[in-house]
Amino acid sequence: MARAPAPHKQMTMDTSKTVAASGSSEAGESCWSCGEMRAASFCKACGKVQPPVPVNYFAFFGLPRKLNLDVARLEREFYELSRKLHPDLNARADKREQEWSLEQSSLLNDAYRTLKDSIQRTQYLLRLEGVELEEQSKSATEQARASGEIKKQVVPPDLLEEVFDVNMQLEELRLQKKMGEDDPALIEEVGRQKLELEQKYVAQLDELKGYWNEWDRAFDSGNEAEQRQARDKMADTLNRRNYIRNLVRIVEEVLED
């Protein structure tokens, strides 16, 4: 696993250091217009929009790869950058700068949407660390059905027994509905199982928050072994959480059918 950028002592947002934080050797550090130190998106000296360079979303905002961040401060930074990068402000610039403005604004929006949401932020960090989660989404299920392919879906070991019971109940409920029968006791039992799954889903967010703290401490100390451990724990928790979310959706569909 590639070593993360050098740790920061505080969660600051200094966009003047964005290019250096990205680790991109192609970016350089000088503004194309005035030659002063530049950020990844615009020059603080002359205000010119800069050509897009390969940076991750954390680096775009001048952030270290940490998971506990000040969302309110991220929002303020987003609006400040939006005012500087908005294409309307560069309407009289040459075509090249207009295109840069559009690209930078698009990158800004994508980065903000991802980082402001704690789950998307975690998933994005895991992708940067080379970890792809199992796809449990509704769209993945529908795509698998349409293509005839088997969706990548592994039942978490600690949920095997519970998932087996739920699936048995759902199969019985489907059969009853098909035959036009109604079993209030079975419907009540399936509803109870759904509630338990939803409670597990909520509890796993608290579990995940604990791993964010582990990751951030390991990042600050530069301990790559502990970073890998925290990374693997987060991936496992998200896979279990996503599986439960998908199962709850299936239960709701059967109950509402």
Secondary structure, DSSP 8 states (H G I E B T S, - for coil): --------SS----GGGHHHHHT-TTT-SB-TTT-SB--SSB-TTT--B-------HHHHTT--S-S---HHHHHHHHHHHHHHH-GGGGTTS-HHHHHHHHHHHHHHHHHHHHHHSHHHHHHHHHHHTT-------HHHHHHHHHHT--------GGGHHHHHHHHHHHHHHHHHHHTT---HHHHHHHHHHHHHHHHHHHHHHHHHHHHHHHHHHHHHHT-HHHHHHHHHHHHHHHHHHHHHHHHHHHHHHHHH-
